[in-house]
Amino acid sequence: MVTVTLACIAPAAATGPFFDPTLPLHASAADTGEHGVVARGLLVRAGEREWVVFDQDLLRPVLWFRSPAGRPPLSLALMAQASWDEPTRKAGAKLPVPAEKGRGLAPALPGVGAGSAAVLEDPRPFFGSDPGRGGLEESGRRFLGYHLAGETAVLSYECAGVRVREWYETNRGRLSRHLAADAGEELVFLVAAGDFTVNAGREAVSPELRVVSNHAGLKLEAAGGHLIARLAASRGERRVSLGYGEGASPPRTPEVPSAFPARWKQPVETRFREGEKSGPGWALDRLPLPEDNPWKRRVRPADVVFLSPERAAVVTFEGDVWRIDLAGQRARWTRFAGGLCEPLSIEQVKGVIQVFTRNGIVRLHDLNGDGEADFYENHSSLIRQTAGTRGYPLDMEVDEEGRTWCSVGGIVTDDRGLTNRASENPHVGAILEISPDGGEIRIVGSRTREPFFGRDPVTERIVMTEQQGHWVPSSGSFPVVAGANFGYGVQDGAAVAQPAVWIPHDQDTSSASPLWLRGTAFKAWEGGLLQLSYGTGRLFLIRHGEGWPAKEGAVIPLEIETGMPVLHAQTHPADGSIWLAGFRIYDSRAPELEALARLRATGEPLAPPVDARVVKEGVIVSFGAELDPASVSPESVQAREWQYRRSSSYGSPRFRRDGQQGVDAVATGGVFLSKDGRSVFVHIPNLKPAMQLELSHRFRLKGQREKAEFRPVFFTVAAPPAAEWAALGFEPPRLDASIAGLRDTLIRDSEPTAELGGELAVRYGCTACHSIDGKQEGHSGPTWKGLHGSLRRFTDGTSRRADDAYLLEAMLEPDKTIVEGYTVGMASYAGVLNDAELRSIILYIRALK
C-alpha cells in the first residue's frame, strides 16, 4: 500500500483587476494586429473605458479603442497578467491583444521626426522575424518617460533636442491628442496611414478616419499614403491638438496637466514571524506581505533593495513598488509606484529607485514629496527588446557611479511556443552594461539562456548563473569576462565559456540571482557566493577557484530549505542579515507561492562546510569550528564523478569516462585534519579533470550529534594547483596511493519500491514539473496522476499507452516523443538514476491512480 501526499496550494486572497483602476497608465506589450506588434507598449487611459496604445520605441499612438464593461482592456496574456487570478498559471507565446478592434492611428513607423522622410522610414535594424527592434535613440529621438497627473498620463519624448509632451482625452466619440512642444525647429508627426483628402491643412478625411487640427501652426498633409502633421518652428512653447473621429474641432489645447494627488495614502502594517525555520548557526524570519491591502493587489516580491537601514523597497512581478519602513519587528508598507511591466529587479541610485522592466530601465521620482512616484523616467531603453514572451528583464545591479549592469532572458518564442535556438537580437540572452547617463550600452557576455548574475563590489568581478535546458547541460556558476560567449544555441562549442563549477540538477533545478557575500553577518562565508535556487528553495555556498576567470570551484549545500522560490537576495546594510525575495508561477517545488524573508546568523557554528577547494592531490573541505577527530577517517568519505555533454537537447545525461551513460566511483585515500582542526584534506590519487566530482562525507563538528547520512560537496576539476601545505594549515601529509579504495555505496542498486520512487521524485524535482494530484496549473509537464495505462497522444500524430516501457523511455529519452500541448522541457535521467531508482519511480507513478 502506497501513501501519496498531495501538494497543496493555499487559495489566493481575492484580488482586484490586474489593470489597476487607480492608475491612468500601464506598461504592457501588445499585438494590435494590422497596426503592428508593440514590444514596449503603454496602455494610456483617455476616458471612461477609453484607451490608447502608445509605442514607446517608435513614439507613436498605435490604436484607440474602448474596452467593454467588465473586461480588461488587454487580454491577460503576458506572464504577470496570465497568472493574476490563477497565481501558478503560465503564459504562452501569444502577446496581449486589445479588447476591441478600435481605430488604428499611426502605423508601424516613427511617430515623430525632424522632416517627413524621418517618419516614413524605420531606421532600426531587423533581427530575423522578431518584431521587437528597440528605440530610435541612434537617430536622435528617444522616449523620456511619463507623468501621472491625477487621472491623466502625460507622455514625454524628445526629437532633435526638442521635448514633446503628449496626452489624451475623449469626448462624445472624439479623441483629442494634445501636444506641447518646447521651442525649436519644425517637427513632423506621423498621424495615420491611408488615402486621405486634406482640406486647407486643417482637416483630413479617409474612408476609415477623420482628423482635424485646432491650430494653424499644425498643418495636415498627405504624403506617400500616409497622413502627417507639420508643427511650425517657434521661439516659444507650442501647444496644439489633433482630433480623431466625428464632431467639431478639438477645443483650445489645455495647459499640460500637472496635478499630482496621492493615490495610495493608506499604509499596511505587518510583523515579522521570527525563527519560522532554523538550524545550527542560522534562523529564517518571515515578513508577511501586505496581501490584505485596500487596492486588492497581489504582492509577489521579485527583489528588494535597501534605501537606508530603516527603509527598504520591494518590487513585485505585477509591476508595483512598495516601500517598507522598519521599526523593530514591525514593517509599515506604503505603495510607491505601479503599472510597470513584469519587473524582476530593483536597485537605488543615490536614493532614487530604479527598476528593470520590459519597457527598459525606469527611475521613479517623487516630484512633490507626497511619498509616491509622479514621474516614471525612462533612464535607458537602449536594449533591443524582443517581442518574445520569454525575453524577461531578469537581473540588474548598479554601482556608486550609477553604471548599470542588467541581463535579458535568451529563450526565444514564436507564435507556436518555445524554440531551442538563439536569437538574432544581440541583446537577447546577454549581460549588458549601461553608462551612468543611460546613453551608452555595451555587451559584456552573450548567448545565455536564463542569465542571473552578481557583481562583486570589492573585485568588480561578475558571476552568472545558468539553468539547465537546451544547450545548457546542467546549472552552473560562470565567471563573466568581456566578450564571453556562453553557448546557448551555438553549434560549435569550441569557443564557449565554461563554468567554474557545475551544479547537479537534483540540487538546483533552476538557479536565480547569486549574491556576493560581503559584509554579511555570516563571517565564515565572506568572499563567497550565495547561490539561490528558485527550483528547490535551497541555498548554496559557491567558492570559485584561483585565478580569473576561474576554471574550477566548489558548491556547498548549506542545508537551508527556505521553502521559498527564491529569486533575489540583498544584505542589510546595518545588521548584515540576508533578505530573500521570490515568488512562484511554475516549475518550482518550493511550497510557498511568494515570500519575503530574513536570514539571520545566530552566533552558533554552521554545520555545513564554509569553504572547499581542489588541489592537485585531492580536495580540502573547511568548517567554521573544530571538527570531532573521531569523524575524520577514510571511512567517512566516498566519491564519484561524471561528465556532461552540451547539445541542442534539453540538459544532459551523466556520462562515465568511457562515454557510457552513468557515473564512475572515485577512489579516495588518506584523510588528514588541519592543525587548527577545522579543515580536512582528502587524498584522491591521480585526480583527473571532471565536470562534476561529488565528495560525500560524514564529518561533524565537536559536540554535534552523529549523523549517519553522507552529505555532499560538489566540485568541478580542471587543472588544480599543487597544495601549499603550510599556507593551507596542514602538516605535509604522507600520501600513499596504495591504500586508496572505492567506497561506492552511493551508486549501488537498491531494491525498487514505490516509496523510494516518491522520495526520488521530490529529491530530483520531478514534482515541480509533474503534479501528483491531477492539476496542470503551475506545471510544465503532464500530471502523473492517472498517467500509467492512459493513452498518450503525441505532437507527431502518433499515440501510445503509458506502460512501464513508455515511462522508462520518457525518463531516458524525453525528446523522443512529445505529448500534445507540451514542449521539450526535461533533461534525460540516463546515467543520473540507476536501474532500481528508475523502476522505483515507475512503481510510484503506477500508484498514482
C-alpha positions in Angstrom: 0.0 0.0 0.0 1.5 3.3 -1.0 0.6 6.5 0.8 0.5 9.5 -1.5 0.9 13.1 -0.2 -0.7 15.7 -2.4 0.9 19.1 -2.7 -1.5 21.8 -1.6 -1.5 25.5 -2.7 -3.4 27.8 -0.4 -6.1 29.7 -2.3 -5.1 33.3 -3.1 -6.8 36.2 -1.4 -9.4 37.9 -3.5 -7.7 40.3 -5.9 -8.9 43.3 -7.8 -8.4 43.7 -11.6 -4.9 43.4 -13.0 -5.1 46.8 -14.7 -5.3 48.9 -11.6 -8.2 51.4 -11.8 -6.2 53.9 -9.7 -3.7 54.3 -12.5 -4.1 56.1 -15.9 -1.3 54.2 -17.5 0.0 50.6 -17.6 3.1 49.3 -19.4 2.4 46.2 -21.4 3.4 44.6 -24.7 0.5 44.4 -27.2 -0.3 42.8 -30.5 -2.6 45.2 -32.3 -2.9 43.1 -35.4 -2.7 45.1 -38.7 -1.3 48.1 -36.7 1.7 46.2 -35.5 3.3 44.4 -32.5 4.3 46.8 -29.8 7.1 45.3 -27.7 7.3 48.2 -25.4 3.7 49.4 -25.1 2.0 51.9 -22.9 -1.8 51.5 -22.3 -2.9 55.1 -21.7 -6.3 55.9 -20.3 -8.1 58.6 -22.5 -11.5 58.5 -20.8 -14.0 56.2 -19.2 -13.1 52.8 -20.6 -11.3 54.6 -23.5 -7.7 53.7 -24.1 -4.7 54.5 -26.4 -1.9 52.0 -27.0 1.3 54.0 -27.4 4.5 52.6 -28.8 7.4 53.7 -26.6 10.0 52.7 -29.1 8.6 54.3 -32.2 7.0 57.2 -30.3 3.6 56.7 -31.9 0.0 56.3 -30.8 -1.0 53.0 -32.3 -4.6 52.3 -31.5 -7.6 54.0 -29.9 -10.2 51.6 -28.6 -13.0 51.2 -26.0 -13.0 48.3 -23.6 -16.3 46.6 -22.8 -17.6 46.9 -19.3 -16.3 44.1 -17.0 -13.5 43.1 -19.3 -9.8 44.1 -19.1 -8.6 46.5 -21.8 -5.9 44.0 -22.9 -6.1 40.2 -22.8 -4.3 38.7 -19.8 -1.6 37.0 -21.8 1.8 38.1 -20.6 3.2 36.1 -17.6 2.1 38.5 -14.9 -1.3 39.1 -16.4 -1.9 35.4 -17.1 -1.1 34.5 -13.5 -3.1 37.3 -11.9 -6.2 35.3 -10.9 -4.5 31.9 -11.1 -1.1 32.5 -9.5 0.7 29.5 -10.9 -0.7 29.8 -14.4 2.0 30.0 -17.1 1.6 32.3 -20.1 2.2 31.0 -23.6 3.8 32.6 -26.6 0.9 35.0 -27.5 1.0 38.7 -26.7 -1.9 40.6 -25.1 -4.5 41.9 -27.6 -6.9 44.8 -27.2 -10.4 44.0 -26.1 -11.8 45.6 -29.2 -10.5 46.3 -32.7 -10.6 50.0 -32.3 -9.3 52.6 -34.7 -5.8 52.5 -36.0 -3.7 55.6 -35.6 0.0 55.9 -36.6 1.3 52.8 -38.5 4.5 50.9 -37.6 6.8 53.8 -38.5 8.5 56.5 -36.4 5.8 58.8 -34.9 7.9 62.0 -34.9 10.8 63.3 -36.9 12.7 66.4 -38.0 11.2 66.1 -41.5 8.8 64.0 -43.5 11.4 61.5 -44.6 12.2 60.7 -40.9 8.7 59.4 -40.3 8.3 57.4 -43.4 11.2 55.1 -42.9 12.1 52.9 -39.9 15.9 53.2 -39.3 16.1 50.4 -36.8 17.9 47.1 -37.6 16.0 43.9 -38.2 16.5 40.8 -36.1 15.0 38.0 -38.1 11.3 37.7 -37.7 11.2 39.2 -34.2 9.2 42.5 -34.4 10.8 43.8 -31.2 13.5 46.2 -32.6 14.2 48.7 -29.9 14.0 52.5 -29.9 15.1 55.4 -32.1 17.9 56.7 -30.0 20.5 56.4 -32.7 18.5 58.9 -34.9 18.2 61.5 -32.2 14.7 60.5 -30.9 14.0 58.9 -27.5 11.3 58.3 -25.0 11.8 60.3 -21.8 9.2 59.0 -19.5 5.7 59.9 -18.3 4.0 61.9 -15.5 1.0 60.6 -13.7 -1.1 63.7 -13.2 -4.3 62.8 -11.5 -6.5 60.9 -14.0 -4.2 61.8 -16.9 -0.9 60.3 -18.0 1.4 62.8 -19.8 4.0 61.2 -22.1 7.3 62.9 -22.7 9.7 62.3 -25.6 12.5 64.1 -27.5 13.2 64.7 -31.1 16.2 66.7 -32.4 16.7 68.2 -29.0 13.1 69.3 -28.6 11.0 67.9 -25.8 7.4 67.0 -26.6 4.7 66.1 -24.1 1.6 64.3 -25.2 -1.7 63.3 -23.5 -5.2 62.3 -24.5 -8.9 62.8 -23.6 -12.1 61.7 -25.2 -15.5 63.4 -25.5 -18.6 62.3 -27.4 -16.8 59.8 -29.7 -13.8 62.0 -30.4 -10.3 61.5 -29.3 -8.2 64.6 -28.6 -4.5 64.2 -28.9 -2.8 67.1 -27.1 0.8 68.1 -27.9 3.1 70.5 -26.1 6.4 71.0 -27.8 9.2 73.2 -26.4 10.7 76.0 -28.6 12.6 74.8 -31.6 12.6 73.9 -35.3 9.7 72.3 -37.3 8.6 68.8 -36.2 6.7 66.3 -38.2 4.3 63.9 -36.6 3.0 60.7 -38.3 -0.8 60.8 -37.8 -2.2 57.8 -39.7 -2.0 55.5 -42.7 -4.5 55.7 -45.6 -5.7 57.6 -48.6 -6.6 61.0 -47.1 -8.1 64.1 -48.7 -6.8 67.2 -46.9 -8.8 70.4 -46.7 -6.8 73.6 -46.1 -4.3 71.8 -43.9 -6.8 71.7 -41.1 -9.0 68.7 -41.9 -8.2 65.3 -43.4 -10.6 62.5 -44.3 -10.2 58.9 -45.4 -12.8 56.1 -45.7 -11.8 55.0 -42.2 -10.9 58.1 -40.3 -11.4 61.9 -39.9 -8.7 64.0 -38.4 -8.7 67.8 -37.6 -6.2 70.2 -36.3 -7.0 73.0 -33.9 -4.2 75.4 -34.8 -2.9 77.0 -38.0 0.7 76.1 -36.9 -0.2 72.4 -37.1 -0.8 71.6 -40.8 -2.1 68.3 -42.1 -0.6 66.9 -45.2 -0.9 63.7 -47.3 2.5 62.0 -48.0 3.2 58.6 -49.6 -0.1 57.0 -48.5 0.2 58.5 -45.0 -1.1 61.5 -43.1 1.5 63.7 -41.4 1.2 66.9 -39.4 3.8 69.6 -39.6 4.3 71.6 -36.4 5.8 75.0 -37.3 9.0 76.2 -35.8 8.6 78.6 -32.9 10.7 80.5 -30.3 8.2 79.6 -27.6 6.2 76.6 -26.4 3.8 75.2 -28.9 0.5 73.7 -27.6 -1.7 72.2 -30.3 -4.2 69.3 -30.6 -5.4 66.8 -33.2 -9.0 65.5 -33.1 -9.8 62.0 -34.3 -13.3 60.9 -35.1 -16.6 62.8 -35.8 -17.6 66.1 -34.3 -16.3 69.6 -34.1 -12.7 70.6 -34.0 -11.0 69.9 -30.7 -11.2 72.8 -28.2 -8.3 75.0 -27.3 -5.4 72.9 -26.1 -5.3 72.9 -22.3 -2.3 73.5 -20.1 -0.2 70.4 -19.6 -1.7 68.6 -16.6 0.4 68.9 -13.5 -1.7 67.9 -10.5 -0.2 65.0 -8.6 -2.6 63.9 -5.8 -1.5 61.0 -3.7 -3.4 57.8 -4.8 -2.4 55.3 -2.1 -2.4 57.1 1.3 -3.3 54.1 3.5 -0.4 52.1 4.8 -0.5 48.4 5.7 1.4 47.0 8.7 2.8 43.5 9.1 5.1 42.0 11.8 8.0 39.6 11.4 7.5 36.0 12.4 10.8 35.1 13.9 12.5 31.7 13.6 10.0 30.1 11.3 12.9 27.9 10.2 16.2 27.4 11.9 19.3 25.3 12.1 22.8 25.4 13.6 24.0 29.0 13.2 21.0 30.4 11.4 17.4 31.4 11.6 14.9 32.4 9.0 12.3 35.1 9.8 9.3 35.6 7.6 7.9 39.0 6.9 4.2 38.7 6.0 3.2 40.5 2.8 0.5 43.2 2.7 -1.9 40.9 1.0 -4.9 42.5 2.7 -4.4 45.9 1.1 -7.2 48.4 0.1 -6.4 48.1 -3.6 -6.6 44.2 -3.7 -3.2 44.0 -5.3 -1.3 40.7 -5.4 2.1 41.1 -3.8 4.7 38.8 -5.3 8.1 40.1 -4.3 10.7 39.7 -7.1 13.5 41.8 -5.5 14.3 44.0 -2.5 16.7 47.0 -2.1 17.7 49.0 1.0 17.4 52.8 0.8 18.6 53.0 4.4 18.9 50.6 7.4 15.3 51.6 8.3 13.8 51.6 4.9 13.6 49.1 2.0 11.8 48.9 -1.3 10.2 45.8 -2.9 9.3 45.4 -6.5 6.5 42.9 -7.4 6.0 41.0 -10.6 2.7 42.7 -11.1 4.5 46.0 -11.6 4.1 47.7 -8.2 6.8 49.1 -5.9 6.2 49.1 -2.2 8.3 51.0 0.4 8.8 49.3 3.8 9.6 51.3 6.9 11.2 49.1 9.5 10.9 49.6 13.3 11.8 46.6 15.4 9.6 43.7 14.4 7.1 45.9 12.7 7.0 46.8 9.0 4.9 49.6 7.6 4.2 49.1 3.8 3.3 52.0 1.6 2.7 51.7 -2.1 5.1 53.9 -4.1 4.6 53.1 -7.8 2.6 50.8 -10.1 1.8 49.9 -13.7 5.3 48.6 -14.6 5.7 45.7 -17.0 6.9 42.5 -15.4 9.9 43.9 -13.4 12.1 41.3 -11.7 14.8 43.5 -10.2 15.2 46.8 -8.2 18.1 49.0 -7.2 18.7 52.5 -6.0 20.9 55.3 -7.4 21.6 58.0 -4.8 18.3 57.4 -3.2 16.3 57.2 -6.5 14.6 53.8 -7.0 15.5 52.1 -10.3 13.5 49.2 -11.8 14.3 47.0 -14.7 11.2 46.3 -16.8 10.2 45.0 -20.2 9.9 48.7 -21.2 13.5 49.4 -20.2 15.2 50.8 -17.1 12.9 53.1 -15.2 13.8 55.6 -12.5 11.0 56.6 -10.1 10.8 60.2 -9.0 8.6 61.7 -6.3 8.4 65.2 -7.5 6.1 66.7 -4.9 7.3 64.8 -1.9 4.0 63.0 -1.1 5.6 59.6 -0.9 4.5 58.3 -4.3 6.2 58.3 -7.7 5.0 61.0 -10.0 7.5 60.8 -12.9 8.5 57.4 -14.4 11.7 58.3 -16.1 13.0 56.2 -19.0 16.6 56.1 -17.9 17.5 53.9 -20.8 15.7 51.9 -23.4 18.8 51.2 -25.5 18.2 47.4 -25.0 16.9 45.9 -28.2 13.9 44.4 -26.5 12.4 41.2 -28.1 8.7 40.9 -28.5 9.0 37.2 -27.4 7.3 36.5 -24.2 10.4 34.8 -22.6 12.7 37.8 -23.1 12.4 38.6 -19.3 14.3 41.6 -17.9 16.0 39.2 -15.4 18.6 40.9 -13.3 20.2 44.3 -12.6 22.9 45.8 -10.4 24.1 49.4 -10.1 27.4 50.8 -8.7 28.1 54.0 -6.9 28.8 55.9 -10.1 25.4 55.0 -11.5 26.6 52.4 -14.0 24.0 49.7 -14.6 24.5 46.1 -15.4 21.5 44.1 -16.5 20.6 40.8 -18.2 17.8 39.7 -20.5 16.5 36.1 -20.9 17.7 34.3 -24.0 14.9 31.8 -24.7 13.2 32.6 -28.0 9.5 32.2 -28.6 7.5 32.4 -31.8 3.8 32.1 -32.5 3.9 28.3 -31.7 5.9 28.4 -28.4 9.5 28.0 -27.3 12.3 27.3 -29.7 15.7 26.0 -28.8 17.7 28.4 -31.0 19.5 31.6 -30.2 18.0 35.0 -31.1 19.5 37.1 -33.8 19.0 40.1 -31.5 22.4 40.7 -29.8 20.8 41.9 -26.6 18.6 38.8 -26.1 20.4 36.4 -23.7 23.0 39.0 -22.9 24.6 40.7 -19.9 24.8 44.4 -20.6 26.5 47.5 -19.2 24.8 50.9 -19.4 26.5 54.2 -18.8 25.5 56.4 -15.8 23.7 58.8 -18.2 21.8 55.9 -19.8 23.2 56.9 -23.2 25.6 54.1 -24.0 25.3 50.3 -23.9 27.9 47.6 -24.0 27.6 43.8 -24.3 29.6 42.1 -21.6 28.6 38.5 -22.2 26.2 36.9 -24.7 24.4 33.7 -25.8 23.0 32.8 -22.4 19.7 31.0 -21.7 18.4 32.5 -18.4 21.2 34.7 -17.1 21.0 35.9 -13.5 24.3 37.4 -12.2 26.0 39.1 -9.3 28.8 41.7 -9.3 31.4 41.8 -6.5 31.6 45.3 -5.1 35.2 44.6 -4.0 36.8 43.0 -7.0 34.1 44.1 -9.6 34.1 40.6 -10.9 30.8 39.3 -12.3 29.5 35.8 -11.9 26.5 34.4 -13.8 24.2 31.5 -13.0 22.6 29.4 -15.7 19.7 27.0 -15.7 19.7 23.6 -17.2 17.9 23.5 -20.6 18.6 23.4 -24.3 22.3 23.8 -24.9 22.9 24.0 -21.1 23.7 20.5 -19.7 23.3 21.5 -16.1 23.0 24.6 -13.9 26.3 26.3 -13.3 28.2 29.3 -11.9 30.1 31.1 -14.7 32.8 33.8 -14.4 31.9 36.6 -16.8 34.6 38.4 -18.8 34.2 40.9 -21.5 33.1 39.3 -24.8 32.3 35.9 -23.3 30.1 33.6 -25.3 28.1 31.1 -23.1 26.9 28.9 -25.9 23.2 29.0 -26.0 22.2 27.9 -29.5 25.8 27.6 -30.6 26.6 24.7 -32.8 30.4 24.8 -32.4 31.2 24.8 -28.7 35.0 25.3 -29.1 34.8 29.0 -28.0 32.1 28.6 -25.4 32.9 29.9 -21.9 32.8 27.2 -19.3 31.6 27.5 -15.7 33.9 27.5 -12.7 31.6 24.8 -11.3 28.6 22.8 -12.5 25.6 22.2 -10.2 23.8 18.8 -10.3 20.2 19.0 -11.4 18.9 17.3 -8.3 20.4 20.0 -6.2 19.3 23.1 -8.1 16.8 22.7 -10.9 16.6 26.4 -11.7 19.2 28.9 -10.5 18.4 32.5 -9.5 20.5 35.6 -8.7 23.8 35.0 -6.9 24.8 37.2 -4.0 28.4 38.1 -3.4 28.9 37.7 0.3 30.5 40.9 1.5 29.9 42.3 5.0 27.2 39.9 6.0 26.7 38.6 9.5 27.8 35.2 8.3 31.5 35.9 8.6 32.7 32.5 7.6 31.1 32.9 4.2 32.9 36.1 3.4 34.1 36.4 -0.2 32.0 33.5 -1.5 28.8 33.5 -3.4 25.3 32.7 -2.1 23.6 30.6 -4.8 19.8 30.8 -4.7 17.6 28.1 -6.2 14.2 29.1 -7.5 13.6 25.4 -8.3 14.2 23.9 -4.9 14.2 26.8 -2.5 17.7 25.8 -1.3 20.8 27.9 -0.6 24.3 27.0 -1.6 27.8 28.5 -0.9 29.9 28.6 -4.0 33.7 29.1 -3.9 35.4 29.8 -7.2 39.0 28.5 -7.6 42.1 30.5 -8.1 42.7 32.9 -11.0 40.2 34.8 -13.1 38.2 33.6 -14.9 38.2 30.6 -12.5 38.3 27.2 -14.2 37.2 25.1 -11.2 35.3 25.5 -8.0 33.1 24.0 -5.3 29.4 24.0 -4.4 28.5 23.5 -0.8 24.8 22.8 0.1 24.1 24.9 3.2 21.2 22.6 4.4 18.9 25.6 4.5 15.5 24.7 3.0 13.8 28.1 2.7 10.5 26.8 1.3 10.6 29.8 -1.0 11.0 30.0 -4.8 14.0 32.4 -4.2 14.9 34.9 -6.9 17.0 37.6 -5.2 18.9 38.3 -2.1 20.2 41.5 -0.5 22.4 42.2 2.5 21.0 44.5 5.2 23.4 47.5 5.5 23.5 47.6 9.3 23.0 44.1 10.8 24.3 42.0 7.9 21.2 39.8 7.7 20.4 38.4 4.2 17.0 39.2 2.9 15.4 36.8 0.4 12.6 37.6 -2.1 10.8 35.4 -4.5 7.5 34.1 -6.0 6.4 31.0 -7.9 4.5 30.7 -11.1 5.6 27.2 -12.3 8.2 24.5 -12.1 9.4 25.0 -8.5 9.0 22.5 -5.8 9.2 25.2 -3.1 5.8 25.2 -1.3 5.4 28.9 -0.9 3.8 30.9 -3.7 5.5 34.2 -2.7 7.6 35.3 0.3 9.9 37.8 1.8 12.3 36.6 4.5 15.3 37.5 6.5 18.2 35.0 7.1 19.9 35.8 10.5 23.2 34.5 11.9 22.6 33.2 15.5 26.2 33.0 16.6 26.5 29.2 16.7 28.8 27.4 14.3 27.3 26.4 11.0 27.1 22.7 10.5 28.0 22.5 6.7 31.5 23.4 5.4 32.3 27.1 4.9 34.9 26.6 2.2 36.1 23.9 -0.2 38.8 23.7 -2.8 40.5 21.4 -5.2 44.3 20.8 -5.2 46.4 18.6 -7.3 46.5 15.9 -4.6 42.8 15.9 -3.7 40.2 18.2 -2.1 40.1 20.2 1.0 36.9 20.9 3.0 36.8 23.6 5.7 34.4 24.3 8.6 33.7 27.2 10.8 34.6 25.4 14.0 36.7 22.5 15.1 35.8 19.0 14.0 35.3 15.9 16.0 38.5 14.0 15.2 36.6 10.7 15.6 34.5 11.6 12.5 37.6 12.2 10.3 38.5 8.9 8.8 38.8 7.3 5.4 35.5 5.5 6.0 33.8 8.9 6.4 34.2 9.8 2.7 33.2 8.4 -0.6 33.4 10.0 -4.1 32.0 9.6 -7.6 32.3 11.7 -10.8 30.5 12.2 -14.1 30.7 14.3 -17.2 28.0 16.3 -19.1 27.6 16.9 -22.9 26.4 20.1 -24.4 23.9 19.8 -27.2 20.6 21.1 -28.6 18.8 18.6 -26.4 17.4 19.7 -23.1 20.0 19.2 -20.4 22.3 16.2 -20.5 22.6 12.7 -19.2 25.5 11.8 -16.9 28.4 10.1 -18.6 31.3 7.9 -17.4 34.8 8.4 -18.7 34.3 5.6 -21.2 31.5 7.6 -22.8 28.8 5.3 -21.5 25.9 6.8 -19.5 26.3 6.6 -15.8 28.7 7.7 -13.1 32.2 6.5 -12.0 33.2 5.7 -8.5 36.4 7.5 -7.4 39.0 6.0 -5.1 39.8 8.0 -2.0 42.8 7.5 0.2 44.1 9.1 3.4 42.1 11.7 5.2 44.0 14.4 7.2 43.0 17.0 9.8 44.5 20.5 9.7 46.5 22.0 12.5 43.5 24.0 13.7 41.2 21.1 13.5 38.8 22.9 11.1 39.8 21.5 7.7 40.1 18.1 6.2 42.2 17.1 3.2 41.0 14.1 1.3 43.6 12.4 -0.8 42.4 11.4 -4.3 45.3 9.7 -6.1 45.6 10.5 -9.8 42.9 13.2 -9.7 41.7 13.9 -13.2 39.7 16.8 -14.7 36.0 16.2 -14.2 32.9 18.3 -14.9 31.3 17.0 -11.7 33.1 15.4 -8.7 30.9 14.6 -5.7 32.6 14.1 -2.4 30.2 12.8 0.3 31.3 13.0 3.9 30.2 12.3 7.4 32.5 14.9 9.1 30.9 16.6 12.1 31.7 19.5 14.5 32.7 18.9 18.0 29.6 18.4 20.2 27.4 17.8 17.2 25.4 14.6 17.3 26.5 11.9 15.0 24.8 11.8 11.6 24.6 8.6 9.7 23.9 10.0 6.2 26.6 11.2 3.9 26.4 14.9 3.0 27.7 16.1 -0.4 30.1 18.8 -1.6 30.4 19.2 -5.4 33.5 20.2 -7.3 34.5 20.9 -10.9 38.1 19.9 -11.6 40.2 21.4 -14.3 43.9 21.9 -13.6 44.2 22.5 -9.8 47.5 23.8 -8.3 49.7 21.7 -6.1 48.9 22.1 -2.4 50.9 24.6 -0.4 50.5 22.7 2.9 51.8 25.4 5.2 49.6 28.1 3.7 46.6 25.8 3.9 47.3 25.0 7.6 48.4 21.3 7.3 51.5 19.4 8.2 52.7 17.9 4.9 50.8 14.6 4.7 52.4 11.3 3.8 50.4 10.3 0.8 50.1 6.6 0.0 48.1 5.8 -3.2 48.1 2.1 -2.4 45.6 2.5 0.4 43.1 4.3 -1.8 39.8 2.4 -2.3 36.4 2.7 -3.9 33.5 3.3 -1.5 30.7 3.3 -3.9 27.6 2.9 -1.8 26.1 6.0 -3.5 25.9 4.2 -6.9 24.9 0.7 -5.9 21.4 -0.5 -6.8 18.9 -0.9 -4.1 15.5 -2.8 -4.0 13.0 -0.8 -6.1 9.9 0.4 -4.2 7.2 2.9 -4.8 8.2 4.6 -1.5 11.7 5.1 -2.8 10.2 6.4 -6.1 8.3 9.1 -4.2 11.4 10.2 -2.4 13.3 10.4 -5.6 10.5 12.4 -7.3 11.0 15.0 -4.6 14.8 14.9 -4.5 15.2 15.3 -8.2 12.4 17.9 -8.6 10.1 15.7 -10.7 7.0 17.0 -8.8 7.9 20.6 -9.7 7.1 19.9 -13.3 4.6 17.0 -12.9 1.8 17.3 -10.4 0.7 14.2 -8.5 -2.9 15.4 -7.9 -4.1 15.9 -11.5 -3.6 19.6 -11.6 -1.9 21.2 -14.7 -1.6 24.7 -13.5 1.9 25.6 -12.4 3.5 22.6 -14.0 5.2 22.5 -17.4 4.8 18.7 -17.8 1.8 16.3 -17.8 0.4 15.2 -14.4 1.4 11.9 -13.1 -2.0 11.2 -11.6 -3.7 8.5 -13.7 -0.8 8.6 -16.1 0.1 4.8 -16.1 -2.0 3.0 -18.6 -3.5 6.1 -20.2 -3.4 6.8 -23.9 -0.8 9.4 -24.8 -1.2 11.4 -28.0 2.0 13.0 -29.4 2.8 16.0 -31.4 3.9 13.8 -34.4 0.3 12.5 -34.6 1.1 9.1 -33.1 -0.3 7.7 -29.8 0.7 5.0 -27.3 -0.3 3.6 -23.9 1.8 4.8 -21.0 3.0 1.4 -19.8 6.3 0.7 -18.0 8.3 0.7 -21.2 6.9 4.1 -22.2 7.7 5.6 -18.8 11.2 4.3 -18.9 11.7 5.7 -22.4 10.3 9.1 -21.3 12.8 9.3 -18.5 15.8 8.3 -20.6 14.8 9.9 -24.0 12.4 12.7 -23.1 12.6 14.4 -26.5 11.8 11.2 -28.5 8.0 11.7 -28.3 6.3 14.9 -27.0 2.8 14.8 -25.6 0.4 17.1 -27.4 0.2 20.5 -25.8 3.7 20.4 -24.4 7.3 21.2 -25.5 10.6 19.6 -24.5 11.5 20.9 -21.1 13.0 17.9 -19.4 16.5 16.5 -19.4 17.4 12.9 -19.7 17.9 11.0 -16.5 20.1 8.5 -18.2 23.2 8.0 -16.0 21.5 10.0 -13.3 19.3 7.3 -11.9 20.3 3.7 -11.7 18.0 0.8 -12.7 16.5 0.3 -9.3 15.8 4.1 -9.0 14.2 4.2 -12.4 12.0 1.2 -11.6 11.1 2.8 -8.3 9.8 6.0 -10.0 7.7 3.8 -12.3 6.2 2.0 -9.3 5.4 5.4 -7.8 3.7 6.6 -10.9 1.7 3.4 -11.1 0.4 4.0 -7.6 -1.0 7.5 -8.5 -4.4 6.3 -9.7 
